[in-house]
Amino acid sequence: MFIDRIQQIDLLIRLKATGTAEKLASKIGISRSMLYEYLSEMKTMGAPIDYDRYRQTYFYTSSVRYKHGFEVMGQIKMGNIKGGLKNILINPVTLDNHCSILRQQNQNWPMN
């Protein structure tokens, strides 16, 4: 729920469609005081949020993007990962040895 609200606030700020604090709180279904807590938390996380009294909207003072959750990684990013299964998969002999150990530990692996 917290992440969903942050994403809603972020979207409305990027669209410069928040309206006043009261209107923004109403749009996302929370109290004005709770909205201020969300805005404070976003600022703590690095969001450069300000308010334009003339346009009556919150806005970012610099270009930012809220990013939370999983990201599909391309080959270039995957190539930067060190350790883990990547090193095992490079050497087929090592992979066979690891598979043998896993088979001994669990007779159902890999499942047929």
C-alpha positions in Angstrom: 0.0 0.0 0.0 2.9 2.4 0.9 4.6 1.8 -2.4 1.3 2.2 -4.4 0.7 5.5 -2.8 4.3 6.7 -3.4 3.8 5.7 -7.1 0.5 7.5 -7.3 2.0 10.7 -5.8 5.0 10.4 -8.1 2.9 10.1 -11.2 0.7 13.1 -10.2 3.8 15.2 -9.4 5.4 14.3 -12.8 2.1 15.3 -14.5 2.0 18.4 -12.5 -1.6 17.5 -11.7 -1.6 17.3 -7.9 -3.6 20.4 -7.1 -3.4 21.6 -3.5 -2.5 19.3 -0.6 -6.2 18.8 0.2 -7.0 17.9 -3.4 -4.0 15.5 -3.7 -4.8 13.8 -0.5 -8.4 13.4 -1.7 -7.3 12.0 -5.1 -5.3 9.2 -3.4 -7.7 8.6 -0.5 -5.7 9.7 2.5 -5.8 12.6 5.0 -3.8 15.8 4.4 -1.6 15.0 7.4 -0.8 11.6 6.0 0.0 13.2 2.6 2.5 15.4 4.4 4.1 12.3 5.9 4.4 10.7 2.4 5.9 13.8 0.9 8.4 14.0 3.8 9.3 10.4 3.3 9.7 11.0 -0.4 12.0 13.9 0.3 14.0 11.7 2.7 14.4 9.2 -0.2 15.8 12.0 -2.3 12.8 13.4 -4.2 13.3 17.1 -4.9 9.7 18.1 -4.3 8.5 21.7 -4.2 5.1 23.4 -4.5 4.0 26.1 -7.0 1.4 28.3 -5.3 0.5 30.0 -8.6 -0.2 26.7 -10.4 -1.3 25.0 -7.3 0.6 21.8 -7.9 3.6 20.0 -6.5 6.5 19.5 -8.9 10.1 18.1 -9.0 12.8 20.7 -9.1 15.0 18.4 -11.1 14.4 15.4 -13.3 14.0 12.3 -11.2 12.3 9.0 -11.5 10.9 6.9 -8.7 12.0 3.3 -9.2 11.0 0.5 -7.0 10.6 -3.2 -7.7 12.1 -5.6 -10.1 13.9 -4.6 -13.3 14.4 -6.9 -16.3 18.1 -6.9 -16.8 19.7 -7.0 -20.3 22.8 -9.0 -21.3 25.1 -6.0 -20.6 23.9 -5.7 -17.0 24.0 -9.5 -16.5 27.6 -9.5 -17.8 28.5 -7.2 -14.9 27.4 -9.7 -12.2 30.3 -11.5 -10.6 30.0 -14.8 -8.8 26.9 -17.0 -8.3 25.7 -19.4 -10.9 27.2 -17.4 -13.8 30.7 -18.7 -12.8 29.4 -22.2 -12.5 27.7 -22.1 -15.9 30.9 -21.0 -17.7 32.6 -24.3 -17.0 30.5 -27.3 -18.1 32.6 -29.8 -16.0 32.0 -27.7 -12.9 28.3 -27.5 -13.7 28.1 -31.3 -14.1 29.8 -31.7 -10.7 27.3 -29.3 -9.0 24.4 -31.1 -10.7 25.7 -34.5 -9.4 25.8 -33.1 -5.8 22.3 -31.7 -6.1 21.0 -35.0 -7.5 22.6 -36.8 -4.5 21.0 -34.4 -2.1 17.6 -34.5 -3.7 16.7 -37.5 -5.8 13.9 -35.5 -7.6 16.3 -32.9 -9.0 16.0 -32.0 -11.9 12.4 -33.1 -12.1 11.6 -35.2 -15.2 
